[in-house]
Amino acid sequence: MLRYYGGDDPQAVKTRHALSLIKLIQMQKTADKRIVITGMGVVAPNAIGLFDFEQALRAGRSGIQHHPQLAELKFGCQIGGLPPVDEEIKNQYFSPLELRSLKATGILYGVMAGIDAWKDAGLATPEEKDSPPDWGSACFFGAGLAGAEVVRDAAYFIDQQQVKRLGSTTVPQVMSSGVSAFLGGRLGLGNQIMTNASACSTGTESILLGYRHLQLGLAERVLCGSCDSGGPYVWGGFDAMRVMTRKSNDQPEAGSRPLSATAAGFVPGSGAGALVLETLASAKKRSARIYAEVLGGAINSGGQQQGGTMTAPNRQGIVRCIQDAIQHAGIKASDIDAISGHLTSTMFDPIEVEQWTVALKRAGKDFPYISSLKSMIGHCLSAAGAIESVAVVLELVNGFLHPSLNCEDLHPEVARHIAPERIPQRMIETPLNIIAKSSFGFGDVNSCVLFKKYQQ
């Protein structure tokens, strides 16, 4: 215990106390609290499943297409990313009875990704409904407007005085915790079941919430991830805000242009990503295959102060989040090999890059590689952080970085801060050890997580 005897500076005592706590946390993590990733699943606009997703990443394959329905509805932005989920694929995950009532595409994507991650981790699903719950397994699965289509249909039936047509599955599909409730039931999970929602920060935040739950010793493993629906009932509000591009309806694959001087707004997307986080002790006990390690991270808010608003970030909040994440992970800024940025193809991209240089105190050729998966799949809203985290882990495991598309005309403010060669415009093979994943969302909320290649 630290005591103050009057002869020492109180601030110095506080500083020593804080450093002691940080050292204690790091010692505990080293001893028995390492958190690893043992399973993953992904439903993205350019691919479904880990193998196809990795091939899409390597090839720089876009999943953004023109959607005639958006044109018919007079949208300014008529392009977007929807996962290629057909009836054959749905039938691999759901019974015909389930599919007749499950209309919330966000939940459908989330359940698909979650089940794939669970199976990829080598974990069993209940064989019978009277099996005991898996008390050691939790689920923190985020969502945005996962059931927007169901809300629309419900409103129509109510307005038509046909409330009886809503059916018994409407509430589970529109409640905010719908996706985690579906996954908890399908997998028989008996620990905490929760859905978080923090706009575009949701997916990255869910991973850190799961990490903290495991660090506290409250579970052996946590299924983390996030999902979001797509289509007009989700994207309409953003189109009305004029934050989505209107200049690429005839060239869908060129529409999402993070880091580009000609970026004209984001391209919407949808889907889901899922990761199974597990204590190292639990993973070793069952001889699980380990993909990577979660070193730690940080979550904060800029408070909508100092220039921050509902839709714009407080720059100090971003810097603080990054620096706190690095400190919590117990690494140095120089240890980061690459950054999976938020980078949405809006006017905030140069600001984001500048804040990274401030936070890391690295610039020019010394800056880490930085890229944006949104150039291929669009901005998948609440699902973005989880899908992008799956991509990061695949890159760590297999030693490559996917390209950032459509930034051949690099924004001059970006080029002023970092060397152009630090932005891969084609896939590169390179050894990687630590990658940072950041997400920033409406409401001035931020999250940053550090992933590390697994070593014994």
Secondary structure as the mmCIF struct_conf table of DSSP 4:
data_model
#
loop_
_struct_conf.conf_type_id
_struct_conf.id
_struct_conf.beg_label_comp_id
_struct_conf.beg_label_asym_id
_struct_conf.beg_label_seq_id
_struct_conf.end_label_comp_id
_struct_conf.end_label_asym_id
_struct_conf.end_label_seq_id
BEND BEND1 GLY A 6 ASP A 8
HELX_RH_AL_P HELX_RH_AL_P1 PRO A 10 ASP A 32
STRN STRN1 ILE A 35 ALA A 44
TURN_TY1_P TURN_TY1_P1 PRO A 45 ASN A 46
STRN STRN2 ALA A 47 ILE A 48
BEND BEND2 GLY A 49 GLY A 49
HELX_RH_AL_P HELX_RH_AL_P2 LEU A 50 ALA A 59
TURN_TY1_P TURN_TY1_P2 GLY A 60 GLY A 60
STRN STRN3 ILE A 64 HIS A 66
HELX_RH_AL_P HELX_RH_AL_P3 PRO A 68 GLU A 72
TURN_TY1_P TURN_TY1_P3 LEU A 73 LYS A 74
BEND BEND3 GLY A 76 GLY A 76
STRN STRN4 ILE A 79 GLY A 81
HELX_RH_AL_P HELX_RH_AL_P4 GLU A 87 LYS A 90
TURN_TY1_P TURN_TY1_P4 ASN A 91 TYR A 93
BEND BEND4 PHE A 94 PHE A 94
HELX_RH_AL_P HELX_RH_AL_P5 PRO A 96 SER A 101
HELX_RH_AL_P HELX_RH_AL_P6 THR A 105 ASP A 120
TURN_TY1_P TURN_TY1_P5 ALA A 121 GLY A 122
BEND BEND5 GLU A 127 GLU A 128
TURN_TY1_P TURN_TY1_P6 LYS A 129 ASP A 130
BEND BEND6 SER A 131 SER A 131
HELX_LH_PP_P HELX_LH_PP_P1 PRO A 132 PRO A 133
STRN STRN5 ASP A 134 ASP A 134
TURN_TY1_P TURN_TY1_P7 TRP A 135 GLY A 136
STRN STRN6 SER A 137 ALA A 143
BEND BEND7 GLY A 144 LEU A 145
TURN_TY1_P TURN_TY1_P8 ALA A 146 GLY A 147
HELX_RH_AL_P HELX_RH_AL_P7 ALA A 148 ASP A 159
TURN_TY1_P TURN_TY1_P9 GLN A 160 GLN A 161
HELX_RH_3T_P HELX_RH_3T_P1 VAL A 163 LEU A 166
TURN_TY1_P TURN_TY1_P10 SER A 168 THR A 169
HELX_RH_AL_P HELX_RH_AL_P8 THR A 170 VAL A 174
BEND BEND8 MET A 175 MET A 175
TURN_TY1_P TURN_TY1_P11 SER A 176 SER A 177
HELX_RH_AL_P HELX_RH_AL_P9 GLY A 178 LEU A 187
TURN_TY1_P TURN_TY1_P12 GLY A 188 GLY A 188
STRN STRN7 LEU A 189 LEU A 189
BEND BEND9 ASN A 191 ASN A 191
STRN STRN8 ILE A 193 MET A 194
HELX_RH_3T_P HELX_RH_3T_P2 ALA A 199 SER A 201
HELX_RH_AL_P HELX_RH_AL_P10 THR A 202 GLN A 215
TURN_TY1_P TURN_TY1_P13 LEU A 216 GLY A 217
BEND BEND10 LEU A 218 LEU A 218
BEND BEND11 GLU A 220 GLU A 220
STRN STRN9 ARG A 221 ASP A 228
BEND BEND12 GLY A 231 GLY A 231
HELX_RH_AL_P HELX_RH_AL_P11 PRO A 232 MET A 241
TURN_TY1_P TURN_TY1_P14 ARG A 242 ARG A 242
STRN STRN10 MET A 244 MET A 244
BEND BEND13 LYS A 247 LYS A 247
TURN_TY1_P TURN_TY1_P15 ASN A 249 ASP A 250
HELX_RH_3T_P HELX_RH_3T_P3 PRO A 252 ALA A 254
BEND BEND14 GLY A 255 GLY A 255
TURN_TY1_P TURN_TY1_P16 PRO A 258 LEU A 259
STRN STRN11 SER A 260 SER A 260
TURN_TY1_P TURN_TY1_P17 ALA A 261 THR A 262
BEND BEND15 GLY A 265 GLY A 265
STRN STRN12 PHE A 266 PHE A 266
HELX_LH_PP_P HELX_LH_PP_P2 VAL A 267 VAL A 267
STRN STRN13 PRO A 268 GLY A 269
STRN STRN14 GLY A 271 THR A 279
HELX_RH_AL_P HELX_RH_AL_P12 LEU A 280 LYS A 285
TURN_TY1_P TURN_TY1_P18 ARG A 286 SER A 287
STRN STRN15 ALA A 292 SER A 301
TURN_TY1_P TURN_TY1_P19 GLY A 303 GLN A 304
TURN_TY1_P TURN_TY1_P20 GLN A 306 GLY A 307
BEND BEND16 MET A 310 ALA A 312
HELX_RH_AL_P HELX_RH_AL_P13 ARG A 315 ALA A 329
TURN_TY1_P TURN_TY1_P21 GLY A 330 GLY A 330
HELX_RH_3T_P HELX_RH_3T_P4 ALA A 333 ASP A 335
STRN STRN16 ALA A 338 SER A 340
BEND BEND17 SER A 345 THR A 346
TURN_TY1_P TURN_TY1_P22 MET A 347 PHE A 348
HELX_RH_AL_P HELX_RH_AL_P14 ASP A 349 LEU A 360
TURN_TY1_P TURN_TY1_P23 LYS A 361 LYS A 361
STRN STRN17 GLY A 364 GLY A 364
TURN_TY1_P TURN_TY1_P24 LYS A 365 ASP A 366
BEND BEND18 PHE A 367 PHE A 367
HELX_LH_PP_P HELX_LH_PP_P3 PRO A 368 PRO A 368
STRN STRN18 TYR A 369 SER A 371
TURN_TY1_P TURN_TY1_P25 LEU A 373 LEU A 373
HELX_RH_AL_P HELX_RH_AL_P15 LYS A 374 ILE A 377
STRN STRN19 HIS A 379 HIS A 379
HELX_RH_3T_P HELX_RH_3T_P5 LEU A 381 ALA A 383
HELX_RH_AL_P HELX_RH_AL_P16 ALA A 384 ASN A 398
TURN_TY1_P TURN_TY1_P26 GLY A 399 GLY A 399
STRN STRN20 PHE A 400 LEU A 401
TURN_TY1_P TURN_TY1_P27 LEU A 405 ASN A 406
BEND BEND19 GLU A 408 ASP A 409
STRN STRN21 LEU A 410 LEU A 410
HELX_RH_AL_P HELX_RH_AL_P17 PRO A 412 HIS A 417
STRN STRN22 ILE A 418 ILE A 418
HELX_RH_3T_P HELX_RH_3T_P6 PRO A 420 ARG A 422
BEND BEND20 ILE A 423 ILE A 423
BEND BEND21 GLN A 425 ARG A 426
STRN STRN23 ILE A 428 GLU A 429
BEND BEND22 ASN A 433 ASN A 433
STRN STRN24 ILE A 434 GLY A 441
TURN_TY1_P TURN_TY1_P28 PHE A 442 ASP A 444
STRN STRN25 VAL A 445 LYS A 453
#
